[in-house]
Amino acid sequence: MGVPQTDPLALAARGRELSGMEYIRLIFEGELPSPPIADLLGFRGVEFDRGRAVFEMTPGPQHYNPIGTVHGGIALTLLDSAMGCAVHTLLEAGVGYTTLEVKTNFVRPITAETGPIRCEGTVIHGGSRVATAEGRLVDAGGRLLAHGTTTCLIMRPE
């Protein structure tokens, strides 16, 4: 999963020195370490472009909730990550963002038998103070598992 893990705060500080596109590129290509959440849950960035980011993972029993399916938080985390990184690709160096709101609809249950899943986030609106994005989580056959939207606050230095 990329370069061996380092201090996540140092990684974030490095990110503020780079444009969003450059930062995402360095992480997705393994030149910078993956974020701890990606290592913990076992997902990775596989594609990006301006206003777009894609993550993949294969869920397993370690992701299950007590009712016998992959916890909905896994789908939500993938959606939040893909949509947020899509927004991040639009930002200049020194500009940050944070999620203000996220909405997710769970369409089908996810289990270890689902196999590899793919989540794509796409920017809908990239404003100077607020950005919105949408995301789709699908299985290897393209069947929709979950979808969502987000609103992100763009934070510019004063």
C-alpha positions as CSV (number, residue, x, y, z in Angstrom):
1,M,0.0,0.0,0.0
2,G,2.5,2.6,-1.0
3,V,5.5,3.9,0.8
4,P,6.0,2.7,4.5
5,Q,3.8,4.8,6.8
6,T,5.2,8.0,8.3
7,D,3.8,10.6,10.6
8,P,0.4,11.5,9.2
9,L,0.8,15.2,10.4
10,A,4.0,15.4,8.4
11,L,2.3,14.0,5.4
12,A,-0.5,16.6,5.7
13,A,2.1,19.4,6.1
14,R,3.8,18.2,2.9
15,G,0.5,18.2,1.1
16,R,0.0,21.9,1.9
17,E,3.1,22.6,-0.1
18,L,1.7,21.0,-3.2
19,S,-1.2,21.5,-5.5
20,G,-4.0,19.1,-4.9
21,M,-3.3,17.3,-8.2
22,E,0.4,16.9,-7.4
23,Y,-0.4,15.7,-3.8
24,I,-2.9,13.1,-5.0
25,R,-0.6,12.0,-7.8
26,L,2.3,11.4,-5.4
27,I,0.1,9.4,-3.0
28,F,-1.7,7.3,-5.7
29,E,1.7,6.6,-7.4
30,G,3.3,5.5,-4.1
31,E,5.9,8.3,-3.9
32,L,4.3,9.6,-0.7
33,P,2.9,7.2,1.9
34,S,-0.8,6.3,1.8
35,P,-3.0,7.9,4.5
36,P,-3.3,5.7,7.7
37,I,-7.1,5.2,7.0
38,A,-6.3,3.6,3.7
39,D,-3.8,1.2,5.2
40,L,-6.2,0.4,8.1
41,L,-9.2,-0.4,5.9
42,G,-7.2,-1.8,2.9
43,F,-8.2,0.5,0.1
44,R,-6.0,2.3,-2.4
45,G,-6.3,5.2,-4.9
46,V,-6.1,3.9,-8.5
47,E,-7.1,6.7,-10.8
48,F,-7.4,10.5,-10.6
49,D,-7.8,13.4,-12.9
50,R,-8.9,17.0,-12.4
51,G,-12.2,16.8,-10.4
52,R,-12.2,13.0,-10.2
53,A,-10.7,10.3,-7.9
54,V,-11.2,6.5,-7.8
55,F,-10.5,4.0,-5.0
56,E,-10.6,0.2,-4.9
57,M,-10.6,-2.4,-2.3
58,T,-11.7,-6.0,-1.7
59,P,-13.9,-6.3,1.5
60,G,-13.4,-9.2,3.8
61,P,-14.6,-10.5,7.1
62,Q,-12.5,-8.0,9.0
63,H,-14.9,-5.3,7.7
64,Y,-18.1,-7.0,9.0
65,N,-20.6,-5.6,11.4
66,P,-22.4,-7.7,14.0
67,I,-25.3,-8.5,11.5
68,G,-23.1,-10.3,9.0
69,T,-22.3,-7.8,6.3
70,V,-19.6,-5.2,5.6
71,H,-20.2,-2.3,7.8
72,G,-21.8,0.7,6.1
73,G,-19.0,2.9,7.4
74,I,-16.7,1.2,4.9
75,A,-18.9,2.3,2.0
76,L,-19.2,5.7,3.5
77,T,-15.5,6.0,4.0
78,L,-14.8,5.1,0.4
79,L,-17.3,7.6,-0.8
80,D,-16.0,10.3,1.4
81,S,-12.5,9.6,0.4
82,A,-13.2,9.5,-3.4
83,M,-15.4,12.6,-3.3
84,G,-13.0,14.6,-1.1
85,C,-10.0,13.7,-3.2
86,A,-11.9,14.7,-6.3
87,V,-12.4,18.1,-4.7
88,H,-8.7,18.1,-3.6
89,T,-7.5,17.8,-7.2
90,L,-8.9,21.3,-7.9
91,L,-7.0,23.1,-5.1
92,E,-3.9,25.2,-5.4
93,A,-0.9,24.7,-3.0
94,G,-1.7,26.0,0.5
95,V,-5.5,25.6,0.1
96,G,-7.3,23.0,2.1
97,Y,-10.8,21.6,2.4
98,T,-12.9,19.7,4.9
99,T,-16.2,17.8,4.6
100,L,-19.1,19.8,5.8
101,E,-21.8,17.3,4.9
102,V,-22.0,13.8,3.4
103,K,-25.1,11.8,2.4
104,T,-25.0,8.2,1.5
105,N,-27.5,5.8,0.2
106,F,-26.8,2.0,0.6
107,V,-28.4,0.2,-2.3
108,R,-27.1,-3.4,-1.9
109,P,-25.4,-5.3,1.0
110,I,-21.6,-5.8,0.7
111,T,-20.1,-9.0,1.8
112,A,-16.7,-10.8,1.4
113,E,-18.4,-12.6,-1.5
114,T,-19.0,-9.3,-3.3
115,G,-15.3,-9.3,-4.4
116,P,-13.5,-6.1,-5.5
117,I,-15.3,-2.9,-5.2
118,R,-14.6,0.5,-6.9
119,C,-15.6,4.0,-5.8
120,E,-15.5,7.0,-8.1
121,G,-15.9,10.5,-6.9
122,T,-16.6,13.4,-9.3
123,V,-16.9,17.1,-8.6
124,I,-20.2,18.7,-9.4
125,H,-19.3,22.3,-8.4
126,G,-15.9,23.6,-7.5
127,G,-16.4,27.1,-6.1
128,S,-14.0,29.4,-4.3
129,R,-15.5,28.7,-0.8
130,V,-17.7,25.6,-1.3
131,A,-17.4,22.5,-3.5
132,T,-19.8,19.7,-4.1
133,A,-19.2,16.2,-5.4
134,E,-21.0,12.9,-6.0
135,G,-19.8,9.4,-5.7
136,R,-20.7,5.9,-6.9
137,L,-19.6,2.6,-5.3
138,V,-19.9,-0.4,-7.6
139,D,-18.9,-4.1,-7.7
140,A,-16.7,-5.7,-10.4
141,G,-19.8,-6.1,-12.6
142,G,-20.7,-2.5,-12.4
143,R,-23.7,-3.1,-10.1
144,L,-24.4,-0.1,-7.8
145,L,-23.8,-0.8,-4.1
146,A,-24.0,2.7,-2.7
147,H,-24.0,6.3,-3.8
148,G,-23.6,9.7,-2.2
149,T,-23.0,13.4,-2.3
150,T,-20.8,15.8,-0.3
151,T,-20.4,19.4,0.4
152,C,-16.8,20.6,1.2
153,L,-15.6,23.9,2.7
154,I,-12.6,25.3,0.9
155,M,-10.2,26.8,3.3
156,R,-7.8,29.5,1.9
157,P,-5.0,31.1,3.9
158,E,-5.7,34.5,5.2
